[in-house]
Amino acid sequence: MDFSTIEVTCSNTRGAITLNRPDKLNPLSTTTLMELVEAARYFDSRHEVKVVVVSGQGRAFSAGADLAAFSTSDGSAASASATREAADAGRRMAEAIESMRAVTVVRLHGHCVGGGLVLAAACDLRVAADDVRFSIPEVDLGIPLAWGGIPRLVREIGPALTKELVMTCRPFSAAEAQAAGFLNRVVPAAELDATLDGLVSQLESKSALTLSATKRHTNAVTEGMVGTARAWNDADSLVTALRDPESRSVAAAYLERFTRS
């Protein structure tokens, strides 16, 4: 398939989706989000594929959402509709990745920021280098964590830690993320690819039927506990925050401090 911001490959029972804008640390633009949806649909049509590895090229997994993609509007009805569609693209991405038939394993290195963390949370299994740094800066940027990020984090790490990490925006390490239950494996960076390959090979040795049944059963149980479908209107909160004067002032102050540091 022909993509502009991601690479998609397939070999027998293994597939790969790679974020491919390393010069920008793999931001999640609207184009990237829609390409991820298309990639998920592509793999759903390849029934021989059991496992899909999700990763990022270059120095980081992902720098998160590309806010410029949905932060401008000229006030017209058509522009407002387009802005909301762009703001909702992340939710559609997360749902497409999470509902894939194949098991998804995400490879995390460098930085995993904001929307990149939502993408990781939508994957089934997570393997990280021990020096990866996580952060969720949305509140500092004057916007809520959208794209279904809140229910997915509550599902993985619980409500109290979700509130702390999202509200304070403090960075956290791979060790903390693993202790909280977010990561399956944490290894030295030099061992990341070998560990990932070993895990994927284990999964490939199982039957596609039982892998899919286990994934769907687990997802059905967790959906009953923490319904990600409740995030259908996350885009409305996001668009509202982009028009809120205090939220814009908070974002401007944060960006000024960030530029000075």
C-alpha positions, 0 to 999 in steps of 0.5 A: 500500500502507498502511504506518505507518513508510515511504512507497512510491510508484511511477511508471512505471519508477521506484519509491521506498521512503522511511523516514518517521519523521523526528522519530526520525531514521528508526529501524529498528524491527521494524515498519519492517523488516517493512514494508521486506520487504513493500515489496520484495515489492510491487515484485517484483510490478510488472514495469514498475519498473526502479529503486527509490530508497531514502531517508530523510525529514528530517535523516538517512537512518537512526539505525539499529536500534531496540534497544527492539524486541527488548531486553526479555523476561520469560523465558517461552518465548513471549517468548524466541521473539518476541525472537529473531523480532524480532532476526532481522527485520533479516536478513530485511529485508536479504535482501528488499531485496538480492534485489529484481528492480529495481535499488535506489539508496540516497540517503544524507544526514545520518547513516547508523548501524548497521542503516541502513548494513546497509540501504544495503549491501543496495542495489545502488548508493549515492549520498551527500552529502559531509557524511554521517556513517557509524558502526557503534556496535553493539560499543559498545552491547554487541551484535554487528553482525547482520542479515548486516552483516559479510558485506556489509561484507566484500564491499564494503570488505574484511575488514581495514577491516570489522574496524576499523570494527566493532570500534572503532565510530569514525565515518567520512566519505563520502570514506573510504567512497567510497575504500573502495569502499562509495559510487558517488557523493559530491557536495555536499548541494545536488547530491544529488537532481540526481545521483541523478535523473541516475543513475536516469534512465540506468538507466531507459533500459536494458532491464529484462531486461539490468538484471536479468540484470546484477544477478543475475549480479553477486550470484551471483558475490559470493555465491560469494565472501562468502556472506551466507546464513551470517548465518542465525544472527546473531539468536542472537548478538544475543540472547545478547549482550543477556543477557551481563552484561559486554556489558550493562555495556559498553553502560551505560557507553557510554550514560552517556558519550554522555548526558554528552557 
